Amino acid sequence: MTFWDGDSDSSDDGEESSIKEKEKQRLFSLARFTGELVKDVPANQIKAFKTFEPIVRRLLHYFTSMTFMDDEEATSAARILTQMLSNITTGNETLIESLWETYLNLQEDQVVLIRLLASQDTRTLLAVLTLISSCIHESRARIKMLTRTATGARICMALLDNMVKLYNADEATNAIGAKVFDAGYSIFVQIIEAGFISDLYAKLAIPEEIVTSHQTTLLKLLNSYLQSTPAATSGTRTSLMRIHSRLSLMMPKLFFSLSFHAQTVMRSNRDDGPSDFAPDIASSPLESNIPVEFVSLHKVCEALVLVTQCIVKLVLDAQNNHGSSNSGSTSSKNELDVVTFFHQVHVEGISLTECIVGLLRLLHRFLPRINFGKSSSGRAVEQGTPAQRSISALDTPGFNFLKRDLVRLLGILCYEDQAVQDRLRKCGGIEVVMNLCVVDERNPNLREDAIFALHSLLKDNAANQAVVEELKPMGQWDESEIHLVR
């Protein structure tokens, strides 16, 4: 029996029609038999890999071509061949290394992993994700290739696209789809825990775009991982500390970049005169080359919410672990270093807390709150800038939770830290927080988080308490804000 090898001329219509039904069945049977024969038998795996891998690669390329997009038999063939390839290499480090090195150095049109990831068949997706996960398992070198090479980045993009499509998979009616999502998620968990998430985020960037859809999806997965990470135990503390320390280097830089862009776009769409930001923030030189396009603002704000939630989790975990640790232990000191880093990080003289205050001040004016399902400033929005009218009309989800999460982070960062409290007072942070003690449907629990932040600002700080005492309410509650003057 000849094992058909799908050579380069097989894409012609004549060659395609020449593959008879019996030959297809033989192919399926041989692939299944080989997969079972080599499973967990290293000697058989080596022989099969040397003999069949180049042929299987050509067949996968053939059966994933556009010609067979809606061909169920071709889809089945691709799935069976992928499973066979997985069985040939599973547990054999030498073969996995050879396969991964080969597949990530193929020419662009020959990368069969990307072609398999484009399949609409969930069982095929599960097979290729299982293969990828097996290849990168406990191998920093192979994960590095996946996150830093051009081919690896394209594979990750295809993975992220599938994660989005399968996110709403109903486990009751689409159990395989849910399994595929879990398999894809496990791949990104390996990337996070190996410390290459920042490399992948950078690789997913597109020139002239502040944030891409793939980067946003990656941030969602990262946020999900952090929020679902259980409390550290003695056995996992070191591992979690290492992961959090790496992320603490990535998050502030990303926050500043997104925040400065959002502030620039909002400021450019204001028609009420010069900005009332603190001068050091308003004149940040980092803004000079940022394109001012309102169309991207909701994407930037969506990413800002995710980054803010990640920072909140990192700081809270570090504070909690430090509080429950022996104060003299090395682990306790390292955990505290994460919090200290967030307190001390600056970009062009601007601290993280000052950046948050500047962004909240603009958001307070630019993004009217919604009180119990109604626009809180109906007339103001109708007469506002085009950007404000667009937000009111579309109620873009990307702006949801932003104020809430920012003020929550502010309250956590200044908790029992007088130096941060004082710095916030000097940049007008107290007034900004007080004006957020309101109800806003876009920001559930905003009022509660703002009150907590105000409590953190005032605790054991006489100077900050004096500022609040000097503030006198003038007028009355309206639908937009509380007016406070000195």
N, C-alpha and C positions, 0 to 999 in steps of 0.2 A: 504494500500500500504506500502510495506517495503522500507525504505530508505537505500539502500545497503551501507554498511560501509567499504568495501574494507579492510578486516582484513589481518593479516600478511600472511595468506596462499593464498591470492588472486593472488599472483604473479605467481602461477603455470599456465601452459598452459591450463589445464583443467578448472580452475576457470576463466581465461580470456575468453575462448570461451563460457562460460556459461552465460555471460552477454548478454542478448538478446536485439534486437533492441528496443523493446517496453520499456524495463527497462531503456535504455539510454535516450529515449525520455521523460520518466517520470522524470528521474533525472534532465534533462535540464529544463523541465517545472517547477518542484518544486523549483529549484535553482533560476530561474528568478522570480517566484511568491514570494518567501520568500524575495528576495532582494528588490522588490518593496513594499512589505508589511511592512517591518521594516524601510524603509528609512525615516529619520528624526522623528521617533517615538521612544523615549527613552525606554518606557515600552516594546514595541515589540522587540527592539534591545536586551535588557537584556534577555528576554525569549529565543529568537532565538540563542543568543550567548551561553547560558548555554546548550541548546539542541543540536545545530548543529555544533558548532566550532570543537569539537574533531573529529566528523565524517567528516567534510569538510577537516580537516587537513589530515586525512588518505586517503581520496579520491584524494586530490591534490598530495600526495606522490605517490599514485598508478598511476594516469594519467600522471605523469611526469617521469615515469620510462623509461628505455631504450627500453622496449618492445613497447612503444607507440610513439617512436620518430617521425615516419612518418605517424602516424594515425591522420587524420584530425578531427575525432570525439572526440578523446581523447584530442586533443589540444583545441577544442571548449569547452569541459567539464571543462578543467583546467581554461580557461579564464572566463567562466560563474561563476564557483565556487569562483574565485578570486574576481570578481565583487560583488558577493553576500557577501563575507567576508568584503569587503570594505564598502558596504552599512550597514552591521550590526554594524560596529564600528564607522562610520563617525559621528563626532560631539559628541561622548560619551567618555569623557576623561577616565572614569573608565575602560571601555571595551578596549580602545586603550592601556592603561597602562598594562592591563592583557595580551592582545594579544602580545604586544611587549616583555614583560618580558618572556613570554612563548616561543616565537619563537626564541629569541636570546639565550636561554638556552637549546635548543634541542640538542640531540646527533648529531654528525657530519653528519651521513647519513639520518637524519630526517629533516634537515633544508629545508623546502619546498620553502622558498623565493629564495634560491640559485638555486634550481631546476627549479623554474619558470623563473628566469633570464637567464637560459640556453636555453630557448625556441627560436626557429627560427621564431615564429609567432609574428609580430610586435604588433598586437592587444593584445596578451597576455602580452607582455612586457609593453605595456601602462597601462594595468590593474594592474600589480604588482608594477610598479613605482608609480602609483597613490596611491596605498595602503601604500607603504613605505613613500611617501611624507606626507600623511595624518597622519601617526603615529608619525613622528618626528616634525611636524609643531609646532613651538613656544614652543618646549620642549628641553631645554638644557640637561636634564637628559637622554632623549632617544637618542639625538644626541651623547652624551658622550658614551653611550653603543654601538652605531653604529661605532664609531671611535676608541674605546679602547679595545673592546672585540675581541677574536679570530673569533667568528662567524660574528660579525659586519665587521671586516676587509675582510673576505671572501665575504660578500655581496657587499662591496665596490669594490673589485677586479672584481666581475662579472659585476657590474655597469660600471666600467671603460672600461672593454672589450667591452661592448655594445656601449659605447660612441664612441669608435674608429671605430667600424663597421658601425655606423650610421652617422658618421661625414659628409660623402659625400652624404647623402640622398638628392635626388632631390625633392624639395617641390611640384613641378608640377606633378611628376609621383609617388611619394611615400610620400604623405602628412602625412600618419600615422607614417612613419619612422621619419619624421621631428618632429612630435609631441612627439614621444618617446625620441628623443634627447633633446628636450626642457624640458621634464619632468625630465630626468636624470640630466640635467644641474641645474634645480631648486633645486634638492636634495643637490648638492654640494655647491650651493649658501648658502643654510641654514647652511651647515657645516662651511663654511668660516665665515659667519656672526655671528655664535655662538662661534667662536674662537677656533675650534678644528681641523683646517687644519694641524697644526704641529703634533698633536697627530696621525692623520691618516697617514701623510707622514712617520712618524717613524714606524707605524704599518705595512706599506707596504714594509718595508726594508727586504732584504734577506742577510743572512750572506755571506761575501766574495764578495758582489757586491756593488760597490760604488753608483750606481743608477739603479733602476729597470724600466721596461717599464711602470708599473702601476704608479710609482712615476713621471715619465716624463709626462704621460697623466694628472695626477693630477696637475702638474705645468702648463700645457697648459690651463687647466680649470681656475686655479687661475689667470694666466696672462690675460686670456680673461675677467674674472670678473673685474680685476683692470682697464684694458684698456677701458672697457665699462661703468665703474662707472661714472655717471655725476658729474659735479662740485658740491661741497658741498653747500647746502643752510642752512639757519638758523635752519631749522627743521631737517636736516640730518647731520649737522656738527659733533655733538657729537657722533653719531653712526659710522660715517666714521673714526673719530679720534681713536675710540676704536679699530676698525678693523685694521687700519694702524699701531697703536702702537703694537698690537700683532704680526703683520707680520714683523715689524721692528726688533723684537727679533729673529725671525726665519731665515730671509733672509741672514744676514751677516754670521751666523754660517754655513749655507748651502753653501754660496759662497766660504768661505775659504776652506771647505772640498773638494768641486769640483775643485777649483783652484789648491790646492796643489797636488791633484791627477793628474790633467792634466799636471802640470809642471813636476812632477816626471816622467810620461810616456814619455813626449817629451824629457826631458833631457837624459833619458836612451837610446833613439834612435838617439842621436847625436853622430857623429864620428869625431867632430872637436875639441876635447880637452875639458878641464874643462869649466863649465858654467861661463858666464860673469855676472851672477846675483849678486845683492848686497849680501854680505855674510849672512846677517841675514835672507834673504829669502831662499837662496840656502841651508842653513843648518837647515831648520826648523825641529824640532824634531817630528812634526806631520806627517812627511812623512815616518817615520821608518817602520810602519806596513802596508803601502799601497802597494797592489800588483801591480807590473809593467806589465801591459798587454795592448798593443797597440789596441787590438781588442775592448776594451771598451772605447777608447778615444773619438770616435765620439759620443757615447751616453752621455759621460760626458760633452762634448762641447755643445751638444744640450740642455742639462739641464742648463748649464752655461748661454746660451743665454736667456733662459726663466727666470732664477733667476735675471740676469742683467736687463732685461726689467721690471721685477717687482720692483726692487730697484729704477730704474729710475722713474717709475710712483709714487712710494711712496715719493721720495724726491721732485719731481716736485709738487705734490699735496700739500705737507707740505709747500713748499716755496710759492706757489701761495696763499694758504689759509692764511698763515701768513701775506703776503703782503696786502691782502684785508681785514684783521681783524683789530680791534682796538688793537694797540700795547700793551695796558695795560690790556687787557682782559685775563681771565684764558684760554680760548680756544686758543687764539693766542700763549700763552706761551707753551701750550701742543703741538700745531702743530709744533712749532719750535723745541721742544724736539726730534721729530723724526729725523730731519736733524742733530741736535747736536749729537744724538746717532750714526748715521752713520759716522760722523766725528771722533768720539772718540773711536769707537770699535777697539779693538786690539786682536790679537791671537798670543801668544808667542812673544810679542813685535812688531809685524808687523801690520801696519794699513791697512785699506781697500784699500786706495789709493796706498800704496806701493805694496800690493798684485796685484792690477790691473796692475801697471807698470811692475812688474816681469813677469806676464803672457803675456802681450803685447810684451815684449822684446823677449820672447821665440817664440811666435807665428810669429813674424816678420821674424825670421830666419827659423823656422820649417815649416811654411805654406806659400809657395810662392804665391804671388798675381796673379790673372788672369786679364790680360789687354785686354779688348774687345774680349773675347771669346778664347784667346790663353793663354797657360801656360806662365807666365811671365818669367820663368827661365827654359825653356825647357831643356837645356843642364845640368843645375845645378840639376834639378830634376832627370834626367836620371842617373846622377852620385851620387845622394844623398843616404841617408839611406833607408833601406827597408820601413820604415814608410812613408817617404816622397814620395817614388815611389808609394806606395799603395794609398795615398791620391790623387796623380796626376792622377792615372789610374782610380780610382773609382769616384773621385770628390764627396765624401760623403757629402750629404746635411747637416749632423750634424755640419759641420764646418762653414756653411753660417751665415753671420751676426755677428759672434763673435767679430772680431776686431772692427767693427763699433759700436756695442753696448757697448763694453768696453771703447772705447775712448769717446763715448757720456757720459757715466756715469762719467768718469774722469773729463770731462769738467764741468759737473753739480756740482760735489762735491767740486771743487776748485773755483767755481764762487764766487767772492767777499769774499773770505776767505783767508787771507794772510798766516795764519799758515799752511793751507793745501798746498798753493802754494809753500811755502818755503820748506816744507817736500818733495814735488815732485821734486823740484830742486836738493835737496841733494841726492836723490836716482836715478837721471838721467832721470826723467820723461819728461823733456823738449825735450831732444834728441829723446826719444822714440816717442813722439807725432809728432815731426817734420818729422820723417821718415814715418809717416802714412798719410801724406798729398799727397796721391796718389790715382789713380783710381784702383779699384779692383772689378771685377764682383761678387766675392763671398760676397762683402760687399758694397751694393749700398749706395751712399752718404757718404762713408768713408772719402773722402777728405774734404767734407764740415763739418762733425762732428769733424774731427781732427783740422781743422782751428778754429772752435769755441772753442775747448778745449785749443788750443794754445792762443787764445785771452783771455780766462779766466785765464790762467796761467800768462800772462804778464800784465794784467790790474792792474794799480796802484802798480806795484811791480818792483822797480828799479833793484833789484838784478837779477830777472829773465830776465828782458830786457837786462841786461848786458851780460848774458850768450848767448843770441841769437846774440848779436852784435859780440861776440868773435868767433862765429861759422862761418867758411869760407867755401863756397862750393868748392870742389876740383873735377876736372873732369867734367863730363856732365851727363845729364839724361840718364839712361839706362832702361832696361825693368824690373828691379827688385827693385831699390830703389835709393834715393838720398844719395850720400856718403858725410857725413859731418864730419869734424875734427876740433879740437880746433886749 
